[in-house]
Amino acid sequence: MAPVTELTVGQVAARSGVAVSALHFYEARGLIRSHRTSGNQRRYGRDVLRRVAIIRIAQEVGITLAEIGVALESLPEGRTPTREDWNLLSTAWRDSLDQKISQLKKLRDGLTDCIGCGCMSIDKCPLRNKGDRLAGEGTGARRLLVER
């Protein structure tokens, strides 16, 4: 018996643990590709399983679909991503993740203090910025911004 080189959307969903609707969404966003049979059914190359795994892992750690899409465009089409491919992708995402981690730490550590949002609508709000003193520095929650 010859190895299966193409998978149906149901087979990809079962093997990857991703809903069929998510696969359709990923495809609509250009993250994965399929082709249509003469009966107009989707067929995926086996490489899509690794690509879906990369998408899921990247999303889980907070990488946006836009960032994932840019990264996947750098990979050769139709080839299963390799360990080296993953190394390149994850290294490229490291700075973005470090920035997000820094932002989350600042949010966590300052959550009980004023974030400088200027709401001033609640008398006892621990987040209020009396007199909106930070407005001169710009808009939004000034104390939560990570210096770049």
ABEGO torsion letter per residue (X at the ends): XBBBABBBAAAAAAAAGBBAAAAAAAAAAGABBBBBBAAGBBBBBAAAAAAAAAAAAAAAAGBBAAAAAAAAAABBBGBBBBAAAAAAAAAAAAAAAAAAAAAAAAAAAAAABBAGAGAGABAABAABBBGGAAAAAEBEBAAABBBX
